[in-house]
Amino acid sequence: MEKPKKPVVEPLLLTVPQAARVLGISRGLLYKLIRKGEFHAIHLGRAIRISVAELRRWVQAHDRSADSR
């Protein structure tokens, strides 16, 4: 008898290196975008996290701006 598979839980928050990897940009560029206010980052003590929803919002916003050219 097979064991029931556990559901895969997607993370809600990513570290800066993880988010940069997902976007295909460098960590330095992502930190720069955070400083400029283009990304809303969540600060948990000294840790910085970016929500997956924020990544999607940023990509959609920049995808739309490319379409309007």
C-alpha positions in Angstrom: 0.0 0.0 0.0 1.4 3.4 -1.0 1.7 6.2 1.5 -0.3 9.3 0.7 2.0 12.0 -0.8 2.5 15.1 1.2 1.4 18.2 -0.6 4.2 20.4 -1.9 4.3 23.7 0.0 5.7 26.6 -2.1 7.5 29.2 -0.1 5.8 32.6 0.3 9.1 34.4 0.9 12.5 34.2 -0.8 15.9 35.4 0.2 17.5 38.0 -2.0 19.8 35.3 -3.6 16.9 33.0 -4.3 14.8 35.9 -5.7 17.7 37.0 -7.9 18.1 33.5 -9.2 14.4 33.3 -10.0 14.5 36.6 -11.9 17.8 35.8 -13.6 19.6 38.9 -12.3 22.5 39.4 -9.9 22.1 39.8 -6.1 23.7 43.3 -6.4 21.1 44.4 -9.0 18.3 43.2 -6.8 19.6 45.0 -3.8 19.9 48.1 -5.9 16.3 47.8 -7.0 15.2 47.3 -3.4 17.1 50.5 -2.4 15.4 52.4 -5.3 12.0 51.3 -4.0 11.2 49.2 -7.1 10.8 46.1 -4.9 8.9 46.0 -1.6 11.2 43.9 0.7 10.2 42.5 4.0 12.8 43.1 6.8 12.8 40.5 9.5 15.5 41.7 11.8 18.6 41.8 9.7 17.1 39.4 7.2 15.6 40.6 3.9 12.9 38.6 2.2 10.9 39.2 -0.9 7.4 37.7 -1.4 6.7 35.5 -4.4 3.7 37.7 -5.0 6.0 40.8 -5.2 8.2 39.1 -7.8 5.1 38.3 -9.9 3.9 41.9 -9.6 7.2 43.3 -10.6 7.5 41.0 -13.6 4.0 41.8 -14.8 4.6 45.5 -14.4 7.7 45.4 -16.5 6.2 43.0 -19.0 3.4 45.5 -19.6 5.8 48.4 -20.0 7.6 46.4 -22.7 4.3 45.8 -24.5 3.5 49.5 -24.6 6.7 50.4 -26.6 
